[in-house]
C-alpha cells in the first residue's frame, strides 16, 4: 500500500491526509516515537492541570496515553475529517473528557490565550518541507495562531527531527517575538521506537511565551542534550543550529558503525559541557581479522598525555597496529586534551563509560565487561610551562611531558596546529634516586590519578646530546655524503629555521670546530629557544632574525658570495591550506634554488626537510630540485610524512651504497669523542640504509 506522497509538498495537503487515514484505517501511526520515548520530556514541560492543545493529532496514541496518566484536559485538532471521526469513535466511552475537532491550524476557532500548552508531534516538519515563500508564509500563519491561543507563560512543544531549515525558522520566529527557546534532545531517542523509523535523533523545541518587550534585543536560547543534566545557554541561533547538527552527525556516526563495523577511519571530539572545548578525541578502530572470542569484542585505550603525536597513537596505520596487537575486534583510542584536568584512570573511566558504550560493536554480549587500557596503567604527565602569542606564529605553548621509559621531554606546540610537535628536547632528570617507600608512594599516586611534577624547567636540564626528531637524525646523517668526513669538524653550516634550536645545537656541539649560522624569521622563536631549550649564541653559533628567502638572496647577490659546506632547510609553512607544510612553496621554486646552489660549496650538500601530502605537488618539487641539483637522494621517515632530501651539484660525486654506509660509520666514530655524551640509539649508518637515489 503506497502511503507516502509523491512529493514532500503533499504533506501540507488536506487531500493527502484524507487518503492516508482512509487507507491506513484505525491502526495508530506514530511519528518520532510514542509516549514511552517522549514521556520524560513531556513530564518536564507539561503539568497535569494544564489545558493542552494537540495540533495535527492524526491517529497517534500519544494523547490517549497522556490522558490515561492524568493529563485529562486535552483538545486534539487535525485537518483530516476521516481521522477525527476515527478518534472520536475510539475514545467516546473510554476518555469522555478528551475532545477531537476538525480544524485547520492555520486558522483556528479558539479564543485568545485559551491553552497553557500546544503540543505538535511532526506537524511542523510536515508543513515546512522547503524554504519557498509560499511555504514560509503558511508556517508564519501557523506560528501566529499558536502564539494567539497560548497564554503568557505557556509553552509550544514541537517534536521534530530538527532539520536545519526547520530549526532556523522556528528559532528565528519565536526568539524575535521575545520567547525563550530551548531545544531538548529526547533521551534515548536513537534507541527506542524512533530508531526503527529514523537514524537521526528526535528533539523537542520548547518555546515559552513571554510578554513581548518593545525594542528588546534579548534572546534566551538554550540546548539540553542527553548528557547534560541542565540546559546550556548559547549566544545565537547559529550556535543552536550547530549544536543540533553535532548531535545529528553523532547519531549518523553511530548508525554507520552499527551497519558497517569495519568502516574506514572514524573519529570524534567529546567537549567539556561547560566550556565547550574539546576534552577527549576518540578514534574507532575495527580489526575484523582478529578472531572473535568471548572477551575480545571491545576495549578502550587511554593514550597517556603528551604521547598522542607518536606514530602508534597519532596515525591511522599506527592505531590499526595497536588494535591488532591488543587483540580486540574494536578498539577506541582516547586522546586527552591540553588545558583539561583529569582525575586519573578511574575518573576518566567513570566519565567516559556511558559515551563509549554507545560506540560498542553490534552483537556485544550483554553485561560484557569492557576493559580500559593504557601504557603502564597510568594517564601520563603533561605540564604546561609557558604560554604566549607570537605576531608571526600565533598562540604557542611550551609543555613538558613524560614519554616512554620515564623520560621527560620538552615540546614547542603552535596552537594553530596543536597535533604537531614543532620542536622537542629530552630533559635531564635532576631528581636523586628514590627509595622503595617513595616508589610505592608514586604507584599509589598513579592509581589515585595524581600526577607527579616533571623535572625542573631550567634550561640546564636540556639533554643536548639527544635528537628527539627522527628527521633531524636523518638530516645530520646526510653529512656523510661529504667526501672527507675526517675534515668535518670544521665545516660551515647554514640552517634556515631555528625552532627550539636542537638541530643547530647538535651540529655545533658534535662538530667541535664547526661554524653554524641559523636564520629565523620569528624573533619570538629565538627567545623560546634561548629561554626554554638551552640554546645560546657564541663565536661559532650565530642567529640572524630575518626571512630566509631574503637572507639567502642577499648572500647570493654578493660580489663574492659566502659558500657553506652544508645548507639545511627545516622551516614550516604558516599557510595550512597548502598541501605542503614544510617548507613554504617559495623555498623550492627553481629561481630560489639557484640562489641556494650559489652559496653552496662545490662538494657541499643541501639538506631539505620535505613534508608534502599532495603527490602532484611533491613531484613538481622533486623536478625543480633535480633541475638545479643533478644528484638527489631521498630518505623517508618511517611512520611520518617527512622525507629528507639530500642534494648535490655533481652527479659524478655519487656514493655507492656500501661506500655511503662506511662513510657514515667513519663520521660517527669522529663524533664519538671521549667525554662527549652520545645517544646509543642513534646510529648514522642505520639512518642512511634506506636512502634512495631519486
Residue pairs with C-beta under 8 A, 6 or more apart in sequence:
1 23
1 24
3 20
3 23
3 24
5 11
5 13
5 16
8 129
8 130
9 129
9 130
10 16
11 126
11 127
11 129
12 126
12 127
12 129
12 135
12 138
14 79
14 80
14 104
17 58
17 78
17 79
17 80
17 82
17 83
18 80
18 81
18 82
20 80
21 58
21 59
21 80
21 82
21 83
21 86
22 82
24 59
26 59
26 86
26 90
27 59
28 59
28 60
28 61
29 58
29 59
29 60
30 60
30 61
30 62
30 193
31 58
31 60
31 121
31 122
31 125
31 159
32 38
32 121
32 122
32 159
32 160
32 161
32 186
32 189
32 194
32 197
32 198
32 202
33 186
33 189
33 192
33 193
33 194
33 202
34 60
34 61
34 62
34 65
34 193
35 42
35 61
35 62
35 65
35 66
36 192
36 193
37 186
37 188
37 189
37 192
37 193
37 194
37 202
38 62
38 121
38 159
38 186
38 202
38 204
40 186
40 187
41 157
41 184
41 186
41 187
41 204
42 66
42 119
42 157
44 184
45 117
45 155
45 157
45 184
45 204
45 206
46 52
46 66
46 71
46 117
46 119
46 155
46 157
47 116
48 70
48 71
48 72
49 73
50 71
50 73
50 115
50 116
50 117
51 73
51 75
51 114
51 115
51 116
51 117
52 66
52 71
52 73
52 74
52 75
52 115
52 116
52 117
52 118
52 119
53 74
53 75
53 77
53 110
53 114
53 115
53 117
53 118
53 119
53 149
54 62
54 63
54 74
54 75
54 76
54 77
54 118
54 119
54 120
54 121
55 77
55 105
55 118
55 119
55 120
55 123
55 146
56 77
56 78
56 79
56 105
56 120
56 121
56 122
56 123
56 126
57 63
57 76
57 77
57 78
57 83
57 87
57 100
58 78
58 80
58 83
59 83
59 86
59 87
60 121
62 119
62 121
63 74
63 76
63 98
64 91
64 95
64 98
66 74
67 74
67 95
67 97
67 98
68 95
72 95
72 97
72 98
73 97
74 98
74 99
75 98
75 99
75 101
75 115
76 84
76 87
76 98
76 99
76 100
76 101
77 100
77 101
77 102
77 103
77 105
77 108
78 84
78 87
78 100
78 102
78 103
79 102
79 103
79 104
79 105
80 102
81 102
84 100
84 101
84 102
87 100
88 100
91 98
91 100
103 109
105 123
105 142
105 145
105 146
106 138
106 141
106 142
106 145
107 141
107 145
108 145
108 148
108 149
110 149
111 149
112 148
112 149
113 148
113 149
113 150
113 151
113 152
113 154
114 149
114 151
115 149
115 150
115 151
115 154
116 150
116 151
116 153
116 154
116 155
117 150
117 154
117 155
117 156
117 157
118 146
118 149
118 150
118 154
118 155
118 156
118 157
119 157
119 159
120 146
120 156
120 157
120 158
120 159
121 159
122 159
122 160
124 139
124 142
124 158
124 160
124 166
124 170
125 160
125 161
125 163
125 166
127 135
127 138
127 139
127 142
128 135
128 136
128 139
128 165
128 166
128 169
129 135
130 165
131 165
131 169
136 169
139 169
139 173
140 173
143 170
143 173
143 174
146 156
147 156
147 177
147 209
150 156
150 209
151 209
152 209
152 210
152 211
153 208
153 209
153 210
154 208
154 209
155 206
155 207
155 208
155 209
156 174
156 205
156 206
156 207
156 209
157 204
157 205
157 206
157 207
158 170
158 204
158 205
158 207
159 186
159 202
159 203
159 204
160 166
160 167
160 170
160 202
160 203
160 204
160 205
161 198
161 200
161 202
161 203
162 183
162 200
162 201
162 203
162 205
162 244
162 248
164 241
164 244
164 245
167 183
167 205
167 240
167 241
167 244
168 237
168 241
170 181
170 205
170 207
171 181
171 183
171 205
171 221
171 237
171 240
171 241
172 237
174 181
174 207
175 181
175 219
175 220
175 221
175 237
177 212
178 210
178 211
178 212
178 213
178 216
178 218
179 207
179 208
179 209
179 210
180 207
180 208
180 210
180 220
180 222
181 205
181 206
181 207
181 208
181 219
181 220
181 221
181 222
181 240
182 205
182 206
182 208
182 221
182 222
182 223
182 224
182 231
183 203
183 204
183 205
183 206
183 222
183 223
183 224
183 240
183 243
183 244
184 203
184 204
184 205
184 206
184 223
184 224
184 231
185 201
185 202
185 203
185 223
185 224
185 225
185 226
185 247
186 194
186 201
186 202
186 203
186 204
187 226
188 226
189 195
189 201
189 202
189 203
190 199
190 201
190 251
190 254
194 201
194 202
199 251
199 252
199 255
200 248
200 251
200 252
201 247
201 248
201 251
203 244
203 247
219 236
219 237
220 233
221 233
221 234
221 235
221 236
221 237
221 239
221 240
222 231
222 232
222 233
222 234
223 231
223 232
223 234
223 240
223 243
223 244
224 230
224 231
224 232
225 232
225 243
225 247
227 273
227 354
227 355
228 273
232 273
232 274
234 240
234 243
250 268
253 266
253 268
254 358
254 359
256 263
256 266
257 263
257 266
257 284
257 359
257 361
258 362
261 286
261 288
261 329
261 330
261 361
261 362
262 286
262 288
263 286
265 283
265 316
266 283
266 284
267 281
267 282
267 283
267 284
268 281
268 282
269 278
269 279
269 280
269 281
269 282
270 278
270 279
270 280
270 281
270 282
270 352
270 355
271 277
271 278
271 279
272 278
272 279
272 340
277 337
277 339
277 340
278 337
279 336
279 337
279 340
280 334
280 335
280 336
280 337
280 352
281 308
281 334
281 335
281 337
282 332
282 333
282 334
282 335
282 356
282 359
283 316
283 319
283 332
283 333
283 335
284 330
284 331
284 332
284 359
285 319
285 320
285 322
285 323
285 330
285 331
285 332
285 333
286 323
286 329
286 330
286 361
287 320
287 323
287 324
287 328
287 329
287 330
287 331
288 329
289 324
290 296
290 323
290 324
290 327
290 328
290 329
292 329
294 365
295 368
295 369
296 327
296 328
296 329
297 328
297 329
297 330
297 360
297 361
297 363
297 364
297 365
297 368
298 328
298 329
298 330
298 331
298 332
298 360
298 361
298 364
298 368
298 370
299 326
299 328
299 330
299 331
299 332
299 370
299 371
299 372
299 373
300 331
300 332
300 334
300 349
300 352
300 356
300 370
300 371
300 372
300 373
301 322
301 326
301 331
301 332
301 333
301 334
301 372
301 373
301 374
302 334
302 336
302 345
302 348
302 372
302 373
302 374
302 379
303 313
303 333
303 334
303 335
303 336
303 374
303 380
304 374
304 375
304 376
304 378
304 379
304 380
304 402
305 336
305 342
305 379
305 380
305 381
305 382
305 401
305 402
306 380
306 381
306 382
306 399
306 401
306 402
306 403
306 409
306 411
307 313
307 375
307 380
307 401
307 403
307 404
308 314
308 335
308 336
308 419
309 419
309 420
309 421
310 318
311 317
311 318
311 638
311 639
311 640
312 318
312 319
312 321
312 322
313 319
313 322
313 333
313 335
314 419
315 639
317 639
318 639
319 331
319 333
322 331
322 333
323 330
323 331
326 373
329 361
330 360
330 361
332 356
332 359
334 348
334 352
334 356
336 342
336 348
336 379
336 380
336 382
338 382
338 384
338 397
338 399
338 413
338 418
339 384
342 348
342 379
342 449
343 449
344 378
344 379
344 446
344 447
344 448
344 449
344 450
345 372
345 374
345 377
345 378
345 379
345 447
345 449
346 447
346 448
346 449
347 449
348 372
348 379
349 372
353 370
356 370
357 370
360 370
375 404
377 446
378 446
379 449
379 451
380 401
380 402
381 400
381 401
381 402
381 408
381 451
381 452
381 453
381 454
382 399
382 400
382 401
382 402
383 399
383 400
383 401
383 451
383 453
383 454
384 397
384 398
384 399
385 397
385 398
385 399
385 400
385 410
385 457
385 532
386 397
386 398
386 531
386 532
387 395
387 396
387 397
387 398
388 395
388 396
388 397
388 524
389 395
389 396
390 396
390 522
390 524
390 525
391 522
391 524
392 521
392 522
392 524
392 574
393 414
393 416
393 522
393 524
393 525
393 574
394 414
394 415
394 416
395 414
395 415
395 416
396 412
396 413
396 414
396 415
396 422
396 524
396 528
397 412
397 413
397 415
398 410
398 411
398 412
398 413
398 528
398 532
399 410
399 411
399 413
400 408
400 409
400 410
400 411
400 427
400 454
400 455
400 457
401 408
401 409
401 411
401 454
402 408
402 409
402 454
403 409
407 426
407 427
407 429
408 426
408 427
408 429
408 454
408 455
409 424
409 425
409 426
409 427
409 468
410 424
410 425
410 426
410 427
410 462
410 500
410 532
410 533
411 421
411 422
411 423
411 424
412 421
412 422
412 423
412 424
412 499
412 500
412 528
412 532
412 533
413 420
413 421
413 422
414 420
414 422
416 576
417 576
417 581
420 581
421 469
422 499
422 500
422 572
423 499
423 500
423 501
423 502
423 529
423 533
424 468
424 469
424 500
424 502
425 462
425 463
425 464
425 466
425 468
425 500
425 502
425 533
425 534
426 462
426 463
426 466
426 468
427 454
427 455
427 461
427 462
427 463
428 455
428 461
428 462
428 463
429 455
429 461
430 455
430 456
430 461
431 455
434 442
442 452
445 451
445 452
455 461
457 532
459 530
459 531
459 532
459 533
459 534
460 534
461 534
462 533
462 534
463 677
464 502
464 505
464 506
464 509
464 534
465 506
465 509
465 676
465 677
465 678
465 679
466 679
466 682
467 473
467 476
467 502
467 503
467 506
467 679
467 682
468 502
469 502
470 637
470 638
470 640
470 642
471 570
471 609
471 637
471 640
471 642
471 644
472 502
472 503
472 506
472 570
473 682
473 687
474 635
474 637
474 644
474 687
475 503
475 568
475 570
475 607
475 609
475 644
476 503
476 506
476 507
476 684
477 635
477 664
477 684
477 685
477 687
477 688
478 605
478 607
478 633
478 635
478 644
478 646
478 688
479 485
479 488
479 491
479 566
479 605
479 667
480 660
480 663
480 664
480 666
480 667
480 684
480 688
481 605
481 633
481 646
481 648
481 655
481 660
481 663
482 488
482 491
482 565
482 566
482 603
482 604
482 605
483 603
483 653
485 663
485 666
485 667
485 670
486 666
486 670
488 511
488 514
488 667
488 670
489 511
489 512
489 513
489 514
489 670
490 511
490 513
490 514
490 515
491 511
491 514
491 515
491 565
491 566
492 514
492 515
492 516
492 517
492 563
492 564
492 565
492 566
493 504
493 507
493 511
493 514
493 515
493 516
493 517
493 564
493 565
493 566
493 567
493 568
494 517
494 518
494 519
494 564
494 566
494 567
494 568
494 599
495 503
495 504
495 507
495 516
495 517
495 518
495 519
495 568
495 570
496 518
496 519
496 548
496 551
496 552
496 567
496 568
496 569
496 570
496 571
496 583
496 587
497 518
497 519
497 520
497 548
497 569
497 570
497 571
497 572
497 583
498 504
498 518
498 519
498 520
498 525
498 526
498 529
498 535
498 543
499 520
499 525
499 529
499 570
500 528
500 529
500 532
500 533
500 535
501 518
501 529
501 530
501 533
501 534
501 535
502 533
503 568
503 570
504 516
504 518
504 535
504 541
505 533
505 534
505 535
505 541
507 514
507 516
508 514
508 516
508 540
508 541
509 676
510 671
510 676
511 671
512 673
513 540
514 540
515 540
516 540
516 541
516 542
517 542
517 543
517 544
518 541
518 542
518 543
518 544
519 543
519 544
519 546
519 548
519 551
519 552
520 526
520 543
520 544
520 545
520 546
521 545
521 546
521 547
521 548
521 571
523 545
526 535
526 543
526 545
529 535
530 536
537 543
544 551
548 569
548 571
548 587
549 586
549 587
549 592
552 592
552 595
552 596
552 599
553 592
553 595
555 561
555 562
555 595
555 598
555 599
556 594
556 595
556 596
556 598
556 599
561 598
561 599
562 599
563 599
563 600
563 601
563 604
564 599
564 600
564 601
564 604
565 601
565 604
565 605
566 604
566 605
566 606
566 607
567 596
567 599
567 600
567 604
567 605
567 606
567 607
568 606
568 607
568 608
568 609
569 583
569 587
569 606
569 607
569 608
569 609
570 582
570 609
571 582
571 583
571 584
571 587
572 581
572 582
572 583
572 584
572 611
573 580
573 581
573 582
573 583
573 584
573 585
574 584
575 584
578 584
578 585
579 612
579 613
579 614
579 617
580 610
580 611
580 612
580 613
580 614
580 617
580 618
580 621
581 611
581 612
581 613
582 609
582 610
582 611
582 612
582 642
583 608
583 609
583 610
586 592
588 608
588 621
588 624
588 625
589 624
590 624
590 627
590 628
593 624
593 625
593 627
593 628
593 629
594 628
596 606
596 628
597 606
597 628
597 629
597 649
600 606
600 649
602 649
602 650
603 648
603 649
603 650
603 653
604 648
604 649
605 646
605 647
605 648
606 629
606 646
606 647
606 648
607 644
607 645
607 646
607 647
608 625
608 644
608 645
608 647
609 642
609 644
610 618
610 621
610 642
610 643
610 644
610 645
611 641
611 642
611 643
612 618
612 621
612 641
612 643
613 641
622 632
622 645
622 694
625 632
625 645
625 647
626 632
626 694
628 647
629 647
629 648
629 649
630 648
630 649
630 650
630 651
631 647
631 648
631 649
631 650
631 651
631 653
631 654
631 693
632 645
632 646
632 647
632 648
632 693
632 694
633 645
633 646
633 647
633 691
633 692
633 693
633 694
634 643
634 644
634 645
634 646
634 691
634 692
634 693
634 694
635 643
635 644
635 645
635 646
635 687
635 688
635 690
635 691
635 692
636 642
636 643
636 644
636 690
637 643
637 644
638 690
645 694
646 691
654 693
655 663
657 691
660 688
660 691
661 685
661 688
661 689
664 684
664 685
664 687
664 688
665 684
665 685
667 684
668 683
668 684
668 685
671 678
672 678
